[in-house]
Amino acid sequence: MTVRKYEKYILTDLKLPANVQSREAEYNKRATRILWMEEEIMKGSSSVILSWYWKPTEKEGSPSHVHDFDEIIGFIGSDPQNPQDLGGEVEFWLEDEKYLLTKSCLILAPKGLRHCPLRVTKVDRPILFLAFSVTGKYIKDGVIHDRGES
């Protein structure tokens, strides 16, 4: 089979970094990871995570933290007739302000802005979760973490 020049830039299979794999069974009780991209998976890439949330979290997800890079976090509803409706509720913190999200949204967490914890409090329909960071490895509070704790 001929390998094409640019197919190395197309990620179609879920590949998890080693530090995430041990926590996957717990995560799969409430969500399904779709794709995970970062330097370890695809050389030169930024860090991107996609998951479906289909069950509320029983406890706090990702704890409060900061980064030395910008991050965009998205929660997107799955109703094609009403894409703005989140189909659930997510509790999300920016610094000391709590937000209850019920509409599809993208959140910018600029470098140095403390964000999270987050908790999925209600799910009527699956919620697509996206986290995009302009970095090759996800690091919070100066430590490499499993960013899929949310």
Buried (B, 14 or more C-beta within 10 A) or exposed (E): EEEEEEEEEEBEEBBBBEEBEEEEEEBEEBBEBEBBBBBBBBEEBBBBBBBBBBEBBEEBBBBBBBBEBBBBBBBBBBBEEEEEBBBBBBBBBBEEEEEEBBEBBEBEBEEEEBBBBBBBEBBEEBBBBBBBBEBBBBBBEEEEBBBBBB
